[in-house]
């Protein structure tokens, strides 16, 4: 008789990142999606927790655990703990890292009037800097990074729901993001491309008020020299990347396309690129126009 319990693959999601970046909000959103969530778990307990899930069988198929610097002396060598867990269990182990800018983190801490856990007798920025350094390796080992700088708690919860509601998709979930360089690089992007080589529709009076979602702007952008070859060749470059991601069990990717203001060129190029990527096997695509609507 086949032991179906032993064949059940569990999902283990390690939620980590900067203090003040929204870990509690993510934990609540995952609970709403049916995950069993454990907060502030010492890294040494990751293995025993996964073993417990294995013994529980289908009753606990999805576990999310929040691991962060609040663990103090119990937050030791998290990168090695994650790698050891990945090597020792049949569960699908992923790391979700929450990021935010220093300015946003300072504002959030000041609003709740609480010190940073690594601040000590120094300034709030000193504590944030120490945490960034301490989490650098874990950030590099993460499978998914979400920058919460411009998200309120409801938007962050929606972002989590979008990424994990259909979590049994076995391919790569790709977020194609347009952005404006003048508003800063997206910190959660895995790859960034610059389409400022294309003439800017902003300088065409009849196109200025429109966006890359409008056909006159899209047609103008795609008719420019180099635009179509860029889209076609960039899609070809991404295809083996996504195949490699699947082999390495990396299930999420954020591809950012930037122009000056994030209104015309990058939006149009993202729409064209999305159409090509959706034709690739085992690739699911969502589009996010980060700076559309900004002045």
Secondary structure, 3 states (H helix, E strand, C coil): CCCHHHHCCCEEEEEEECCCCCHHHHHHHHHHCCCEEECCCCHHHHHHHHHHHHHHHHHHCEEEEECCHHHHHHCCCHHHHHHHHHHHCCCEEEEEEEECCHHHHHHHHHHHCCCCCCCCCCCHHHHHHHHHHHHHHHHHCCCEEEECCCCCHHHHHHHHHHHHCCCCCCCEEEEEEEEEHHHCCCCCCCEEEECCCCCCHHHCCCCCCCCCCCHHHHHHHHHCCCHHHHHHHHHHHHHHHHHHHHHCCCCEEEEEEEECCCCCHHHHHHHHHHHHHCCCCCEEEEEEECCCCCC
